[in-house]
């Protein structure tokens, strides 16, 4: 992805948005992001998930699926607050850009 640095913020917003709707897991999120034109590897996504968890915006739980442990991430209240603040800034930016 040529302009990767520009898109990482968008990807984080996608993650928070989807994690606010339902629990997400890494490979499922990679597939969802592909639908939006982002080609992101696990080596890029998982550090993002861990950083969002470190910020307190995501919480993680594990579940066994087909004999393997899968980590599920869910948006916290703090994450929802951050997402809502970002939406306000995003609307302002879209107004300027478009």
C-alpha positions in Angstrom: 0.0 0.0 0.0 1.7 3.2 -1.2 0.2 5.6 1.2 0.1 3.3 4.2 1.0 6.0 6.8 -2.1 7.9 5.8 -4.4 4.9 6.1 -3.3 3.6 9.5 -5.6 6.0 11.3 -8.5 4.9 9.1 -7.8 1.3 9.8 -7.8 2.0 13.6 -11.2 3.7 13.2 -12.5 0.6 11.3 -11.2 -1.6 14.1 -12.9 0.4 16.8 -16.1 0.7 14.8 -16.4 -3.0 14.2 -15.3 -3.9 17.8 -18.1 -1.6 19.1 -20.7 -3.5 17.1 -19.5 -7.1 18.0 -16.4 -9.0 19.1 -13.8 -9.1 16.4 -10.8 -11.4 15.8 -7.6 -10.8 13.8 -8.2 -12.8 10.6 -11.9 -11.7 10.5 -10.8 -8.1 10.7 -8.2 -8.6 7.9 -11.0 -9.9 5.7 -13.3 -7.1 6.6 -10.6 -4.5 5.8 -10.0 -6.2 2.4 -13.6 -5.4 1.6 -12.7 -1.7 2.0 -9.5 -2.0 -0.1 -6.9 -2.3 2.6 -4.3 -5.0 2.2 -3.1 -5.5 5.7 -1.0 -8.4 7.0 -1.2 -10.0 10.4 2.2 -8.5 11.3 0.6 -5.1 10.9 -2.8 -5.7 12.4 -1.9 -7.6 15.6 0.4 -4.8 16.9 -2.4 -2.3 16.2 -4.9 -4.5 18.2 -2.4 -4.7 21.0 -1.8 -1.0 21.0 -5.5 -0.3 21.1 -5.8 -2.7 24.0 -2.9 -0.9 25.8 -4.7 2.4 25.4 -7.7 0.8 27.1 -9.8 1.1 24.0 -10.2 -2.6 23.4 -10.5 -5.5 25.8 -9.5 -9.1 24.9 -11.0 -12.4 25.7 -10.1 -15.9 24.4 -12.3 -18.7 23.1 -11.5 -22.1 21.7 -12.6 -22.5 18.1 -11.9 -25.7 16.2 -9.4 -26.8 18.8 -7.4 -23.5 18.6 -7.5 -20.5 21.0 -8.8 -17.4 19.3 -8.5 -13.9 20.7 -11.6 -11.7 20.5 -11.5 -8.0 20.9 -14.3 -5.8 22.0 -14.5 -2.0 22.3 -14.5 -0.5 25.8 -16.4 2.6 27.0 -13.1 4.5 26.7 -12.8 3.2 23.2 -16.3 4.3 22.4 -15.5 7.7 23.7 -12.4 7.9 21.5 -14.4 6.7 18.5 -17.1 9.3 19.0 -14.5 12.0 19.4 -12.8 10.8 16.2 -16.1 10.9 14.3 -16.5 14.5 15.2 -13.0 15.3 13.8 -13.6 13.1 10.8 -16.8 15.0 9.9 -15.0 18.3 10.2 -12.2 17.0 8.0 -14.6 15.6 5.4 -16.3 19.0 5.3 -12.9 20.6 4.5 -11.7 18.0 2.0 -15.0 17.6 0.0 
